[in-house]
């Protein structure tokens, strides 16, 4: 029996845990599936208010809406009533968010049964390679769920990377006037645009105050651009005022400017426009890798310090010959506290040309195995074919 030639239908279920990282990844995934592969996508989300922060077109009070060609449905509770004819070809459960029981029953009643994937968290740890694509049987409902791990090599599922992304980035970074126009729209003056520019996106436990002091007393001026709501206590202490969007102040060599929370396309431009990016979680971490600039990653904290192992695994792959970058990332995540941030930051500045060279090589190495969406659809197609021929 041959597979249908039409593009598949697909549903993504997302529970927002990390404020913006979860929905950020799901929204990028949904857009690329729809816009580049003509997949009919339904995105189920429990927190539309957080979603709106990165996509202003979202209406937080709507139970059902169409955004950029993607059906967005509010998922306020665990139960979702659906019949077998409403189940798409592929169902993605994001970060093990647990599909509603009624929806699972409808999946089991659908013929042919849908491909069910659990989209897992990104890690460079070795064990991920052995778990990627593993099946997990659901005997009560006669369904099989497969684990899908994004990753950095051919034994994992790739990273989200839209077609033409590198070309757009290079064009933007070679157009200084266009980059300055973008920054001007955020309130950045011409004088500020000429400074070393750092974007700051971190969790509350980052040693932000120590970094501010380093920049205040630095040898050259630094412009720090912070999204509204990030490190609010430290930012308020520096400003001496409420840290709302548009607020700014200068102390010593540091100018700090609070930005409104940016839609995803504009956040990419911010990363491209800055000289160094401090990012957190998973979504902005991946985007920083595509930006071609030095970055410091603030990893999402886990019990029993498991995130420290995850951080070290990434550094071993990405920064094994970049000691200043490694020291800054370990210090920023309180793995090996930094006793002298000014010295650590100066060493990072010296290492920046090597970091940028590594960033270019890293991108090519990761993308040599294909992007995540293409690999995911190929895997789903193989599973659907195996199911067809077994009928």
VMD Tcl script that draws the C-alpha trace (Angstrom):
set ca {
  {0.00 0.00 0.00}
  {1.52 3.35 -1.00}
  {1.63 6.37 1.26}
  {-0.46 9.41 0.30}
  {1.49 12.07 -1.58}
  {-0.12 14.93 0.35}
  {1.75 16.68 3.13}
  {0.87 15.21 6.52}
  {-1.24 16.79 9.23}
  {0.36 17.26 12.64}
  {-0.49 18.34 16.19}
  {1.93 19.71 18.80}
  {1.01 19.70 22.49}
  {2.91 22.23 24.61}
  {2.81 23.04 28.31}
  {4.68 26.24 29.12}
  {7.06 25.53 32.01}
  {10.06 27.77 31.30}
  {8.00 30.88 30.47}
  {9.22 31.30 26.88}
  {11.57 28.44 26.02}
  {8.92 25.75 25.64}
  {6.53 27.76 23.52}
  {9.46 29.37 21.71}
  {10.66 25.99 20.45}
  {7.16 24.78 19.62}
  {6.34 27.95 17.71}
  {9.51 27.75 15.64}
  {8.82 24.06 15.00}
  {5.21 24.76 13.97}
  {6.16 27.61 11.63}
  {8.87 25.67 9.85}
  {6.64 22.63 9.42}
  {3.89 24.78 7.96}
  {5.83 27.31 5.89}
  {8.61 25.11 4.50}
  {6.96 21.69 4.31}
  {3.25 22.55 3.82}
  {2.30 20.52 6.90}
  {-1.14 21.27 8.36}
  {-0.28 22.13 11.97}
  {-2.42 22.48 15.08}
  {-0.60 23.83 18.14}
  {-2.18 23.13 21.54}
  {-0.87 25.52 24.23}
  {-1.86 25.93 27.86}
  {-0.44 29.46 28.35}
  {-1.42 31.89 25.60}
  {-0.26 34.95 27.56}
  {3.36 33.77 27.48}
  {2.90 32.83 23.83}
  {1.83 36.38 23.03}
  {5.10 37.77 24.42}
  {7.02 36.19 21.53}
  {4.19 36.38 18.96}
  {2.08 39.55 19.33}
  {-0.53 38.26 16.86}
  {-1.77 35.72 19.44}
  {-5.04 36.59 21.17}
  {-4.74 35.29 24.77}
  {-8.49 34.91 25.29}
  {-9.22 32.92 22.11}
  {-9.94 29.21 22.39}
  {-9.27 28.75 18.68}
  {-7.39 31.02 16.27}
  {-5.33 30.97 13.09}
  {-1.86 32.54 13.39}
  {0.49 32.61 10.38}
  {-1.38 29.70 8.82}
  {-1.19 27.59 12.00}
  {-4.24 26.59 14.03}
  {-3.65 27.55 17.67}
  {-5.87 25.98 20.30}
  {-5.97 26.80 23.99}
  {-5.34 23.76 26.20}
  {-6.51 24.94 29.65}
  {-7.09 21.51 31.18}
  {-5.85 17.98 30.71}
  {-8.90 16.66 28.86}
  {-9.41 17.20 25.14}
  {-12.42 15.61 23.47}
  {-11.64 14.31 19.98}
  {-12.85 11.65 17.60}
  {-10.60 9.40 15.50}
  {-11.31 11.49 12.39}
  {-9.90 14.56 14.18}
  {-6.53 12.95 14.91}
  {-3.72 14.06 12.56}
  {-1.07 11.88 10.94}
  {1.63 12.90 13.45}
  {1.24 13.88 17.12}
  {4.13 15.52 18.99}
  {4.15 15.53 22.78}
  {6.60 18.25 23.78}
  {8.96 17.52 26.71}
  {6.75 14.68 27.97}
  {3.78 16.94 28.70}
  {1.36 13.93 28.70}
  {-1.34 13.85 26.09}
  {-4.95 14.00 27.34}
  {-6.33 10.49 27.99}
  {-9.32 11.05 25.69}
  {-7.04 12.21 22.91}
  {-4.90 9.08 23.32}
  {-8.01 6.91 23.06}
  {-8.98 8.66 19.83}
  {-5.43 8.10 18.53}
  {-5.78 4.36 19.23}
  {-9.12 4.25 17.40}
  {-7.76 6.00 14.30}
  {-6.73 3.83 11.35}
  {-4.00 4.04 10.39}
  {-2.77 5.05 13.81}
  {-0.81 8.30 13.99}
  {2.93 8.58 14.47}
  {3.43 9.61 18.10}
  {6.67 11.40 18.98}
  {7.91 12.68 22.33}
  {10.10 15.70 21.49}
  {12.81 15.67 24.16}
  {15.21 18.29 25.52}
  {18.44 19.17 23.77}
  {21.66 17.82 25.26}
  {25.17 16.91 24.14}
  {25.38 14.06 26.68}
  {26.37 10.66 25.27}
  {23.31 8.80 26.56}
  {21.03 10.84 24.29}
  {22.40 9.09 21.21}
  {21.32 5.68 22.54}
  {17.78 6.89 23.33}
  {17.05 8.84 20.13}
  {14.19 7.19 18.17}
  {13.64 4.48 20.80}
  {10.06 3.10 20.86}
  {7.94 3.08 23.98}
  {5.00 0.68 23.81}
  {1.63 1.65 25.25}
  {0.06 -1.83 25.53}
  {-3.26 -0.74 27.01}
  {-4.06 1.33 23.93}
  {-1.94 -0.53 21.37}
  {0.03 2.61 20.58}
  {3.76 3.16 20.22}
  {5.48 6.42 21.16}
  {8.97 7.16 19.86}
  {11.48 9.39 21.63}
  {12.90 12.14 19.45}
  {16.03 13.94 20.68}
  {17.38 17.06 18.98}
  {21.15 17.08 18.94}
  {24.45 18.05 17.45}
  {25.58 15.01 15.47}
  {24.36 12.38 13.02}
  {23.23 10.07 15.86}
  {20.62 12.57 17.05}
  {17.79 14.56 15.47}
  {19.43 17.87 14.50}
  {18.52 21.43 15.46}
  {15.77 23.79 14.36}
  {17.19 25.85 11.50}
  {15.01 27.56 8.90}
  {15.92 27.67 5.23}
  {17.90 30.79 4.34}
  {18.68 31.65 7.96}
  {22.44 31.89 7.47}
  {22.07 34.03 4.36}
  {19.78 36.48 6.18}
  {22.14 36.66 9.15}
  {25.22 37.32 7.03}
  {23.42 40.03 5.04}
  {22.28 41.72 8.26}
  {25.70 41.56 9.90}
  {27.39 43.02 6.80}
  {24.91 45.90 6.66}
  {26.00 48.17 9.51}
  {23.51 50.87 8.56}
  {20.63 48.40 8.64}
  {21.77 47.00 11.97}
  {21.97 50.51 13.43}
  {18.48 51.27 12.10}
  {17.17 48.18 13.87}
  {18.86 49.19 17.13}
  {17.55 52.73 16.77}
  {14.02 51.33 16.72}
  {14.79 49.91 20.17}
  {15.91 53.33 21.44}
  {19.65 52.76 21.01}
  {21.49 55.98 20.15}
  {24.31 56.26 17.61}
  {26.83 56.62 20.42}
  {25.49 53.53 22.17}
  {25.51 51.56 18.91}
  {29.27 52.13 18.65}
  {29.89 50.51 22.06}
  {30.50 46.85 22.75}
  {26.95 45.52 22.77}
  {25.80 42.68 25.03}
  {22.31 41.16 25.16}
  {21.34 39.73 28.55}
  {18.73 36.99 28.95}
  {19.20 34.86 32.07}
  {17.52 33.22 35.05}
  {17.23 35.08 38.39}
  {20.16 33.26 40.04}
  {22.80 34.51 37.59}
  {25.63 36.68 39.05}
  {24.33 39.74 37.21}
  {25.45 42.30 39.81}
  {29.07 41.12 39.56}
  {28.98 41.45 35.79}
  {27.47 44.94 36.01}
  {30.32 46.00 38.32}
  {32.83 44.57 35.86}
  {31.36 46.62 33.02}
  {31.00 49.78 35.13}
  {34.72 49.70 35.87}
  {35.79 48.38 32.49}
  {38.35 49.91 30.15}
  {35.84 50.48 27.33}
  {32.14 51.37 27.18}
  {29.55 48.56 27.18}
  {25.90 48.72 26.19}
  {23.79 46.05 27.90}
  {20.38 45.35 26.35}
  {17.98 43.53 28.69}
  {14.44 42.35 27.89}
  {11.83 43.61 30.31}
  {11.37 41.22 33.22}
  {14.87 39.72 33.13}
  {16.98 40.06 36.33}
  {14.47 42.66 37.60}
  {16.05 43.25 41.01}
  {19.58 43.77 39.68}
  {18.36 45.91 36.80}
  {16.21 48.04 39.13}
  {19.17 48.51 41.49}
  {21.33 49.72 38.60}
  {18.65 52.03 37.21}
  {17.48 53.33 40.57}
  {13.99 53.05 39.13}
  {11.43 50.51 37.96}
  {12.91 48.32 35.19}
  {10.21 48.92 32.59}
  {10.73 48.84 28.84}
  {12.42 52.04 27.68}
  {14.25 52.68 30.94}
  {17.97 53.37 30.67}
  {20.87 54.65 32.74}
  {24.65 55.01 32.57}
  {27.12 54.40 35.39}
  {30.81 54.48 34.67}
  {31.48 52.58 31.45}
  {28.14 50.74 31.47}
  {24.96 51.88 29.77}
  {21.97 49.66 30.42}
  {18.80 49.81 28.35}
  {15.61 47.82 29.02}
  {13.91 46.51 25.89}
  {10.33 45.38 25.37}
  {10.04 41.62 24.96}
  {10.75 41.02 21.28}
  {8.96 38.77 18.80}
  {11.13 35.87 17.68}
  {12.28 37.39 14.34}
  {13.39 40.58 16.12}
  {15.14 38.62 18.84}
  {17.24 36.96 16.14}
  {18.18 40.42 14.85}
  {19.18 41.45 18.37}
  {21.47 38.44 18.70}
  {22.98 39.22 15.30}
  {23.50 42.89 16.19}
  {25.25 42.29 19.52}
  {28.91 41.44 20.05}
  {28.23 39.00 22.89}
  {24.99 37.31 23.88}
  {23.97 35.93 27.26}
  {21.16 33.41 26.72}
  {19.20 30.91 28.76}
  {17.27 27.65 28.48}
  {17.10 25.99 25.07}
  {15.46 28.20 22.45}
  {17.68 31.27 22.83}
  {20.69 28.96 23.33}
  {20.20 27.46 19.87}
  {19.56 30.87 18.30}
  {22.79 32.15 19.84}
  {24.65 29.30 18.16}
  {23.28 30.39 14.78}
  {24.15 34.05 15.45}
  {27.88 33.51 15.01}
  {28.75 35.58 18.06}
  {30.32 34.59 21.39}
  {27.64 33.61 23.89}
  {27.32 32.62 27.53}
  {24.63 30.03 28.20}
  {22.63 30.02 31.43}
  {21.29 26.49 31.67}
  {17.90 25.66 33.19}
  {18.54 24.39 36.75}
  {17.69 20.76 37.57}
  {17.57 18.71 40.76}
  {20.79 17.08 41.97}
  {22.81 19.47 39.77}
  {22.09 17.38 36.67}
  {22.29 20.54 34.58}
  {25.99 20.81 35.46}
  {26.63 17.51 33.64}
  {24.65 18.78 30.68}
  {26.63 22.02 30.61}
  {29.98 20.23 30.80}
  {28.97 17.88 27.97}
  {28.19 20.83 25.72}
  {31.37 22.67 26.63}
  {33.43 19.54 25.89}
  {31.99 19.49 22.37}
  {31.79 23.22 21.67}
  {34.54 24.93 23.68}
  {37.17 22.31 24.48}
  {39.94 24.66 23.24}
  {38.37 27.91 24.46}
  {39.39 28.18 28.13}
  {38.09 31.72 28.75}
  {34.65 30.91 27.36}
  {34.54 27.69 29.36}
  {35.50 29.51 32.58}
  {32.84 32.18 32.05}
  {30.09 29.64 31.38}
  {31.03 27.50 34.37}
  {31.15 30.59 36.58}
  {27.89 32.01 35.26}
  {26.19 28.71 36.15}
  {27.88 28.45 39.58}
  {29.69 25.24 38.64}
  {33.13 26.77 39.28}
  {32.50 30.25 40.76}
  {34.56 33.06 39.27}
  {36.59 34.91 41.90}
  {37.64 37.72 39.56}
  {35.01 38.63 36.96}
  {37.02 41.57 35.52}
  {39.91 39.21 34.72}
  {37.54 36.56 33.35}
  {35.80 39.12 31.12}
  {39.12 40.49 29.86}
  {40.23 36.96 28.95}
  {36.94 36.42 27.12}
  {37.51 39.62 25.13}
  {40.96 38.39 24.09}
  {39.50 35.04 23.05}
  {36.61 36.50 21.02}
  {38.20 36.11 17.53}
  {38.81 32.41 18.19}
  {35.27 31.99 19.51}
  {33.81 33.52 16.34}
  {35.93 31.20 14.19}
  {34.70 28.25 16.23}
  {31.09 29.43 15.85}
  {31.34 29.30 12.04}
  {32.92 25.84 12.10}
  {30.35 24.57 14.61}
  {27.40 25.67 12.49}
  {28.73 23.88 9.45}
  {29.46 20.73 11.45}
  {25.98 20.56 12.98}
  {24.12 21.39 9.77}
  {26.07 18.82 7.74}
  {23.57 16.25 9.02}
  {20.46 18.26 8.08}
  {17.98 20.36 10.05}
  {15.66 18.96 12.70}
  {12.35 19.43 10.88}
  {13.48 17.64 7.73}
  {14.92 14.77 9.79}
  {11.79 14.53 11.94}
  {9.49 14.34 8.91}
  {11.72 11.72 7.26}
  {11.57 9.62 10.44}
  {7.79 10.01 10.67}
  {7.47 9.04 7.01}
  {9.50 5.88 7.62}
  {7.29 4.97 10.58}
  {4.13 5.58 8.58}
  {5.46 3.45 5.73}
  {6.33 0.60 8.11}
  {2.83 0.80 9.54}
  {1.24 0.80 6.06}
  {3.06 -2.29 4.86}
  {2.26 -4.18 8.06}
  {-1.49 -3.71 7.58}
}
mol new
graphics top color blue
foreach p $ca { graphics top sphere $p radius 0.5 }
foreach p [lrange $ca 0 end-1] q [lrange $ca 1 end] { graphics top cylinder $p $q radius 0.2 }
display resetview
